[in-house]
Amino acid sequence: MHRAAFPRWRRAVPAARRRLVAGDRERGANPVELAVVMPLILVLLFASLQIAAVFLARSTALNAAQSGVNAQRRYNASDGAGVTSARRFLATTGGWLLGWEAGGGPNCVASEVDVTCTVTGRSLSVVPGVDFPVLQTAHGPVERVTAP
């Protein structure tokens, strides 16, 4: 039979078969590579989720402390206004900051010129057994009447 009469696809089939047989020694390598790499991928995934939870807990604690400072620094504010405001903030923001009720909850100290509020707790744990403490402090001046 003349080569021109032989269809082109009939020549491609034996060539593809030779390539498949030659590459047969690599067969099954992908599942093994995946089994080796998958634990690393899972560790990185859970670590990134835990880091995000820590940052959210820190942000929640700082916002609660700022809320307490803003309430306590007002002109003629009552003595517990800062603590009440910080507690209300923490009660409504969800569970990103855990254990803030322990030890009396938020702590606000006011002098004649400034207010400092501190919120402590721990972050939500994505990985069992991993616990990160969180402590955030906000500071601000007290509103008062001064001479011109």
CORJOZI-V251966 format. One record per residue. N is the residue number from 1. RES is the residue in three letters. SS is DSSP state (hx for helix, st for strand, lp for the rest). PSI is psi as a letter, one per 40 degrees, with the letter a starting at -180 (* if undefined). D_FIRST is the distance of its C-alpha to the first C-alpha in whole Angstrom. Layout:
((N & RES & SS & PSI & D_FIRST) (N & RES & SS & PSI & D_FIRST))
This chain:
((1 & MET & lp & i & 0) (2 & HIS & lp & i & 4) (3 & ARG & hx & d & 6) (4 & ALA & hx & d & 9) (5 & ALA & hx & e & 7) (6 & PHE & lp & h & 7) (7 & PRO & lp & i & 11) (8 & ARG & hx & d & 14) (9 & TRP & hx & d & 16) (10 & ARG & hx & d & 13) (11 & ARG & hx & d & 14) (12 & ALA & hx & d & 17) (13 & VAL & hx & d & 18) (14 & PRO & hx & d & 18) (15 & ALA & hx & d & 20) (16 & ALA & hx & d & 22) (17 & ARG & hx & d & 22) (18 & ARG & hx & d & 23) (19 & ARG & hx & d & 26) (20 & LEU & hx & d & 27) (21 & VAL & hx & d & 28) (22 & ALA & hx & d & 29) (23 & GLY & hx & e & 32) (24 & ASP & hx & d & 33) (25 & ARG & hx & e & 36) (26 & GLU & hx & e & 37) (27 & ARG & lp & h & 37) (28 & GLY & lp & e & 40) (29 & ALA & hx & d & 42) (30 & ASN & hx & d & 43) (31 & PRO & hx & d & 45) (32 & VAL & hx & d & 47) (33 & GLU & hx & d & 47) (34 & LEU & hx & d & 49) (35 & ALA & hx & d & 51) (36 & VAL & hx & d & 53) (37 & VAL & hx & d & 53) (38 & MET & hx & d & 54) (39 & PRO & hx & d & 58) (40 & LEU & hx & d & 58) (41 & ILE & hx & d & 57) (42 & LEU & hx & d & 60) (43 & VAL & hx & d & 62) (44 & LEU & hx & d & 62) (45 & LEU & hx & d & 62) (46 & PHE & hx & d & 65) (47 & ALA & hx & d & 67) (48 & SER & hx & d & 66) (49 & LEU & hx & d & 67) (50 & GLN & hx & d & 70) (51 & ILE & hx & d & 71) (52 & ALA & hx & d & 71) (53 & ALA & hx & d & 73) (54 & VAL & hx & d & 76) (55 & PHE & hx & d & 76) (56 & LEU & hx & d & 76) (57 & ALA & hx & d & 79) (58 & ARG & hx & d & 81) (59 & SER & hx & d & 80) (60 & THR & hx & d & 82) (61 & ALA & hx & d & 85) (62 & LEU & hx & d & 85) (63 & ASN & hx & d & 86) (64 & ALA & hx & d & 88) (65 & ALA & hx & d & 90) (66 & GLN & hx & d & 90) (67 & SER & hx & d & 91) (68 & GLY & hx & d & 94) (69 & VAL & hx & d & 95) (70 & ASN & hx & d & 95) (71 & ALA & hx & d & 97) (72 & GLN & hx & d & 100) (73 & ARG & lp & e & 100) (74 & ARG & lp & i & 101) (75 & TYR & lp & h & 105) (76 & ASN & lp & f & 107) (77 & ALA & lp & i & 104) (78 & SER & lp & i & 106) (79 & ASP & lp & d & 105) (80 & GLY & lp & e & 102) (81 & ALA & hx & d & 100) (82 & GLY & hx & d & 98) (83 & VAL & hx & d & 97) (84 & THR & hx & d & 97) (85 & SER & hx & d & 94) (86 & ALA & hx & d & 92) (87 & ARG & hx & d & 92) (88 & ARG & hx & d & 91) (89 & PHE & hx & d & 88) (90 & LEU & hx & d & 87) (91 & ALA & hx & d & 88) (92 & THR & hx & e & 86) (93 & THR & lp & e & 83) (94 & GLY & lp & a & 81) (95 & GLY & lp & f & 80) (96 & TRP & lp & d & 79) (97 & LEU & st & h & 82) (98 & LEU & st & i & 83) (99 & GLY & lp & e & 87) (100 & TRP & lp & e & 88) (101 & GLU & lp & d & 91) (102 & ALA & hx & i & 92) (103 & GLY & hx & f & 95) (104 & GLY & hx & e & 96) (105 & GLY & lp & a & 93) (106 & PRO & lp & i & 94) (107 & ASN & st & h & 96) (108 & CYS & st & h & 98) (109 & VAL & st & h & 101) (110 & ALA & st & h & 103) (111 & SER & lp & a & 106) (112 & GLU & lp & d & 108) (113 & VAL & lp & d & 105) (114 & ASP & st & i & 102) (115 & VAL & st & h & 99) (116 & THR & st & h & 97) (117 & CYS & st & h & 95) (118 & THR & st & h & 92) (119 & VAL & st & h & 90) (120 & THR & st & i & 88) (121 & GLY & st & a & 86) (122 & ARG & st & i & 82) (123 & SER & st & i & 79) (124 & LEU & lp & h & 77) (125 & SER & lp & h & 75) (126 & VAL & lp & d & 71) (127 & VAL & lp & h & 71) (128 & PRO & lp & h & 73) (129 & GLY & lp & e & 76) (130 & VAL & lp & h & 75) (131 & ASP & lp & h & 78) (132 & PHE & lp & h & 79) (133 & PRO & st & i & 83) (134 & VAL & st & h & 83) (135 & LEU & st & h & 87) (136 & GLN & st & i & 87) (137 & THR & st & h & 90) (138 & ALA & st & i & 91) (139 & HIS & st & i & 94) (140 & GLY & st & i & 96) (141 & PRO & st & i & 100) (142 & VAL & lp & h & 102) (143 & GLU & lp & h & 103) (144 & ARG & lp & i & 107) (145 & VAL & lp & h & 110) (146 & THR & lp & i & 111) (147 & ALA & lp & i & 113) (148 & PRO & lp & * & 112))
